Amino acid sequence: MEKSNFIILKKIKVFIVKMEKVLLNFPKKDILSRDFMYHDILELLEIIYIANYESDLAIKKSCQIKALAKINKIDFFIERAFSLGHITEKECSSRITELNEINAMIYTWCKNGK
């Protein structure tokens, strides 16, 4: 496993743990959004693992692009949670900053063609 990919996976795992704490506080009336967000976060981890182990560059690139799309979707859910008052502005800002870091790392990985 390449060092840069390991860092991406480590950051995603830390992000998941932090988001689990946030998602526990979602109201029951918005349980569907919570479940969608959690599913997408776990799917992001899975996609990165697949991309990391894949030797076919076309499939690897496809997985990297899917991961970038998932990040944008998760970002939308976080912003929505803030607008609905499910999370604080500080929490929203922190999670989005973490997502942007992960996004930049995956984008660089994608651009390097490895």
C-alpha positions, 0 to 999 in steps of 0.5 A: 500500500502506498504511503499517500493512500494509507494517509487517505484511508487513515483520514477517512477512518478518523472522519467516520468516527467523528461523524458517528458521534454527530449522527447519533444526535440526529432527530428521529424525524430525519433518520433517513438522511442520517442513514444515507449519509452514514452509508455514503461515508462507509461506501467512500471507505470501500471505494478507496480500498478498492482503488488502492488495491486495483492494478488496472489503471482505468478501474482505479481512476473510475474508483477515484472519481466515484470517491470524489463524487461521494465526498461532494454528496457527503458535503451536501448532507453535512450542509443540509444537516447544519441548515436544519439545525442538526449540527452546529456551525463549528461542527459543520465547518470542522467536518467540511474542512476534513472532507476538503482535505480528503478531497484534495488528497484523492484529487492529487492521487487521481491526477498523479495517475497511480 
